[in-house]
Every structure is written in structure tokens, then in C-alpha cells.
Amino acid sequence: MIKDYRKVIFTIFLLIILVITGIILLFKNTTIIGTIKPHTYTEQEVNEYAKQAHGEKVKQVSKGKNIEIEIEATNNNKEKVNGVMYEYSRENGDTFPIITYPVHKKKSDNKTIENTYLRNISDYYQSAIIAIYAENIASIAQTYNLNANIEKNNMNSCIVFDMKEEKEAYNIGRAMQQINELLALEINKNEITKKYEIENVVAKVHYINQENGIDKIVNIPLAQNHDDIQDFDANYYASLIKNNIN
């Protein structure tokens, strides 16, 4: 009888240990459930992401470097957290950074920030591609008598079109079509980058109309893969720009 009680107690004890271990692993390896302590992806996990997103031949060219990042916090505040930056190289030689750092979990409205943290990956390959092809992009813009400023920075590259008249919107659209044909296959966003919610780089149109006192910046999307190229034609961009400046 006593032995039976011991078996029951031992079994319950084992179950408790298994449940606790499972909870710890769940909190450690998921981006869904938040934790109170800021946490990041491990080097091995970042390497796995890089291979899934950029191909098996992607290489880590520099070890993780600790950096400090400012993130959104509760009550509209900012908070500094520690992150790790890795440098990678694709098979064609293009180099780009990937950073892992903690972010605050948001409620279902995607606005309200909670105290708990999620792990996050930021992949700057799209930004690096714009920097690499900066001269080509500027040349395409000049073909349509446009001025495109390319801010070259591996982490914050951006294409900014200057626009003074509405009629330039269509030419910007034509230029964007060619830019998409140049970049889309390189960017080639896939299911992995979508799963990790990697942000898309956007081009910008800076519209200044001094006569009417208008000074606006309109974000316009870049094609993320080959399928986007046909959808993002000149008329699409022209309509998007005009609808957002009026």
C-alpha cells in the first residue's frame, strides 16, 4: 500500500517537472508568448533564419556585435534594450546586417503596448540592395527626367523622388516599374521573411507645391517578388501618389 502511494507521488512529481520544463521551453523558443525579461534569438537561430531566407550558401562574415537599440515602450515612452548585430553575405557577395533584439508585445489592436517582451529579427537585406544598386536607380530616374535621391546606408537606405508637379506622378510610376524589374528578383521576399514579419523597404515621393503651400511625403511600395511587378504598374503608382497628395 505504501509503495503504491510512493509511486503515485513520484508520478505526480515527474509530471510537475515535465510541465514546468515544457513551459520554460515554450517561453524560450516562441515569438508568440511574451516574457517579462528582454530576450533575443540565439546565434544558431539567427543563422537558421538567414539560410531559410537567403539560401543555404549564405555565410556569416562577422560574429555578433552587442549594440543598444531604442524601442517603443508602454505609455508612449522609449526604452533602450540590448541587441546583437550579425553581418552576412549572400552567394553573389552582397553583404547585409541582421539584428536580433527584444520588442514589447502589442495587444490585438496592434497599438497598445504591453510590459512583456517578444524576440525580434530585423533583416536589412532590402536596404543593402538599394545601396548596392544606387547608381542604377539614379540612372533610371534620369531617363524619365526625375531627381531621385538615394540615401545609401546598409540599414536605412531609401529612394526619395522629388516631385513639383502632379504630372510627374506617372513618370515616377514608369521609373518604379523599371526599378522593380531590377530589384524584385534580388529582394525575393519569401514565406520565411513574412513569418518573421520583416518590414518592407518603401520608396518615398517628396511633393512640394509652394504655390499651394503643400509639402508632403508619400510612401510607395517596392515589388517584393516577381509576381508583384505586374501589379505595381505605372498607373498604380500614379494613382497612389495623386490620391495621397490631394
N, C-alpha and C positions, 0 to 999 in steps of 0.2 A: 504493500500500500504506500509506504513511504517512498519507495523507488519510483512509483507511478507519479507521485506529486513532484518529485525531483525532475522527472522527465518533462512534465508539463511546464514547470518553472523554467527549465533550461530552454525548452522550445520557445516560450514567450520571450525570454531574454534574447535569443537569437533573432527572432522576428523584429524586435525593437531595434537591434543593431542594424539589421538589413534595411529597415525603413529609414533610419537616420542616415545611413550611408547613401541610400538612394536619393534622399532629399539634398544632401550635400553635393552629389554629382550632378543633380538636375540644376541646382543653382549655379554650379561652376561652368557647365557646358551649354547653357541655353542663352539666347538673346531675348527670350520671351519673358521670363520671370526676372524681376529686378532683385538686387541685393542692396543692403544698407551700405556696404563697403564698396568704394570705387574699384573696378576690376577691368582688365583688358584681355585680349586674346593672347595666347602664348605664341612664341616664335614658330613652333611647329604648326599651329593652327593658321597663322598668317601665311606660312609657306604653302600650306594645303590650299588656302583660298587663292593665292597667286597662281598656282598651277591650274586650278579649275577655271579661273577667269582668263588667264593669258596663255595657257598651253603648258604641256609637260616640260618644254625646254626653257621655260622662264628660269632665270637664275637670280639668287640673292647676291648682290655685289657689295653690300656693306652691312655689317652687323647692326643690331638695334641700337639706336641712339635715344637716350632719355630726353624728352622735351616737355615743356609746360604749355598747356593749351587752356584758353578761356572758353567756358561753355555756358549755356543758359542754365540758370538755377531757379529755384522757387521764388515767388514774389517779385518777378521781373528783375531779379538780380543776376549778376555774373559770378562765376566761380572758376578758380584756377585748379586744373587737375593735371596729373602726370600722365603722359602718353609715351609711346615708343615709336620711332620712325625707322623704317627699313627702306633700303634702296634696291630696286630690282631692275633686271634687264631682260627684254624680250629677245627672241631668236634673231630678229633683224638688227639688234644693237640698241634699240630705243630704251633709254633708262627713265625711270619714274619712281617716285616715293609712294609707299603705302604706310599709313599711320593707324595704330590702334590706340584708342583712348576711351575712357568711360563717359557716358552721357546720361542725363536724367531721363527716367522713363516718363512718357506722357500718357495721359488718360485717353479714352476712346475718342474724345473730341480733337485729339492731336494738338491741343493748345495748352491745357492745364498740365503743369509740370509737377511731378511727384518727388518725394525725397529719395526714393530708391534709384539705383543705377542700373544701366544696361551696358554691355560691351559693344563697342562700335569699331567699324573699319572704314577708313576713308582712303579711296584709291584715286590717285591723281594722274592716271594714265591719259585721260582725255585732255587734261590741261597740258601735259607734256607734249602731246601730239600737236596741239595748236602752236606751241613754242617751236617745235621742230619744223613745221610747215609754214611758219610766219611769212617768209618771203613769197612763197607760192600764193598764199591767201591775199597778200597785198597786191600782187600782180593781177590776180583775178579781179579784185575790186577796181583797179585802174582801168581794166578792159572796159568796164561799164561807167567810167568817169566818176568813180566813187572814191572817197577817202576812208580807208579802213585802218584804224589804229590797232595794232596787235600788242597787247601787254604780255611780254614774254617772261613768264615765271613758271617753273615746273609745277607749282602748287596753285597758282592763281592766274593762269593765262586766260586771256579773253579777247574776243574780236569785237571792236566797237566801230560801228559805221556812223559817220557824221551825216546828218540829213537836214537840209534847209527848206526843201520844197516837197510837197506831198507826192509829186510826180516821180520823185526818186525812189519811192517805195517799191515800184515794180522792178527797177534795175537792181535794187538790193536783193529782191527775190531771185532774180536771174543769177546774180553773183552767188547767193547762198546755194542755189542748185548745183553750181559747179564746185563750190567748197564741200558740199555734202558728198559729191561723187569722189572728191579727193580724200575725204576723211572717214566716211562711213565704214568702209571695209577695215580701216585701221582701228576705229573705235570698237565696232562689232560687239555691242553690249549683248550679253547672254543671260541665261536664267540665273546663273550664279551671282552676277553683279546686281540683278534685280532682287534676288533673295536677301542680299546684304544691304539693300536699299542704298546703293552707291548713287550719289547725286549726279545728274547730267549737267555738263557744262553748257551754258547758253551763250549765244551771241547777243550783242546789245545794239540798239539803234538810238543814237542821241539826236533828238529832234529839237532844233532851236528855230523859233519863228519870232524874231524881235518885234516885228510889226504888230503881232497879236499877243505878245508877251508870253509865249509858250516855250517852256524848257522842260522836256520830258525824256525819260529813258524807257525804252520798251525792250523787254527780253524776248528773244525769238529762239526757238529750239534748233539744235543741230540734229541731223539724222543720226540715230543710234545704231543702225544696221542697214543692210542693203534694201530691205523691204520699205524703210522709211523714205527712201529717195523719191519714189514716185508720188507718195502722199504729200511731201513737202515741195510743191512746185512753186513757180514764181507768183502765181495768183494767190496761193495760200499765204505766202509771206506778205504780199502787198495788202491783202485784206486784214491780216493780223496787225500789221503796223498801223494802217489807217484807222482801224477800229479803236486802237489804244492811244492815238494822239488827239482824237477829236472828242 
